[in-house]
Amino acid sequence: MQALAFPRAVRAIPRAKLISRALLSTSSTPSNDLPLSGIRVLELGQLIAGPFAGQLLGQFGAEIIKVEPPKTGDALRVWREIDEDGCSPWFRSISRNKKSVAIDLRNEKGRELVRRLALRSDVLIENFKPGTLEKWALDPASIHPRNPGLIYTRVSGYGQTGPWAPRPGYASVCEAEAGFSFINGFPDETGGLSGPPARPNISLGDSVAGLHAAFGTVLALLQRQKKLQRGEAGGTTVDVSIVESMLNLMEGVIPEYDRKGKVRGPSGSGVTGIVPTNAFPCLPSAAAPDTPTYMVIGANGDTLYARLMHVIGAPHLLGPEYATNRERVARQAEIEGAIAAWTRARSAEAVEACMRENQIPVGRVVTVREIVAGPQVAARGAVQDVWVPRRGADGKDDGWHVKMQGTFPVLEGCDPQPRWAGPDLGTHTDEVLMGDLGLSKEEMSQYREEGVIE
């Protein structure tokens, strides 16, 4: 098995040696060696999109140096639920495996420290408003002459170019401007929204952009490998837009509009043009008699549909006029009404058992409570318990565990478990600045007195 040896384009390495380090290695990679081991990522972004990309890269072995402002840190530290130590469990998850270095980027001395870190990095991730790095002389034009192999992964609302580039990028706004919000909700009689769109209760646009950023970073690393083999500078820019990342999820919406003039609108809990696939009501459970329960049934395949109609006792909904999805779409209300009448008279447990017995795809609409207790999740290690030491504690017995999502996708021969939860602010400042940049204790003290670092 061949392993890619990505260079760190710094330390004044002679170009010939730099290129030779980029060649494919003939040594076998140990099964426990993560794919991005040896890659250093400097993460300058805050909140969600940039840090989510950093999380994904860190899970697969990259060293993530997360630069945070002194005193406050990443704003995500205090978003949503707050733990007993004043830090958000969400931050503990998204900042897993990262090293926290507290440096004030609004201070020129702090920016110079970050420039020096950039010279020792393979990737720089940022999600500031376009133009911010240019103002700070941390942009590609400023750094590439000294580190030509550095990959810039830049996440913003609308991209680094175009008339909207200067606008602040917020997931909710970008989801709307990508057309995603319009197709979410329940339709009125014209096919448009009957009210405000139903937004997913997560920052979907940020996370989708983070996925694109991580994917783009890996592509750029592979591209750099090829460039270096040709004797070229390997650095490049990965320009990720939240709007464009959401557009990537929009399936056939644009080509269908172009070729057929169709404007896809909201479809409630179903999917336009696919029947039947929907969430159907069931009797409340005995444990929660006042809470509705829903089962999602997907039987849009022709054979599955016929089997479902026999199961619910609706043979009158079979025949040539129901044989294919195209015919069923024209009779959606009739078909889904019959399914709902059948599920509404039964408990979710009974519906699920019947569907599984007849090999019809079915799933209960569950809460996080059921997810963390689920047998499939447990069997796959899809939720992990990660230790959080109490601030200032010396031993490993003082602290608590926090549950977080595992590492996905699953790669054969690779076991990328979370190595540590998101650290306290500045936990690794001394380690990184003294160990990597060679700062002395006296210099560190001076920087701290001036508020440059923490």
ABEGO torsion letter per residue (X at the ends): XBBBBBBBBBGGBBAAAAAAAABBBABBBBAABBAABGBBBBBABBEAAAAAAAAAAAAAGBBBBBBBBBGAEBAAAABEBBBAAGBBAAAAAAABGBBBBBBBAABAAAAAAAAAAAAABABBBBABBBGAAAAAGABAAAAAAABAABBBBBBBAAEABEAAAABBBBAAAAAAAAGAAAABEBBBAAGBBABBBBBBABBAAAAAAAAAAAAAAAAAAAAAAAAAAAGBBABBBBBBBAAAAAAAAAEAAAAAAAAAGBBBBBAEABBBGBOBBBBBBBBBBAABAABBBBBBBBAABAAAAAAAAAAAGBAAABEAAAABAAAAAAAAAAAAAAAAAAAAABBAAAAAAAAAAAGBBBBBBBBAAAAAABAAAAAAGABBBBBBBBBGBABAABEBBBBBBBBOBBBBGBBBBBABBBBBBGAAAAAAAAAAAGBBAAAAAAAAAAGABX
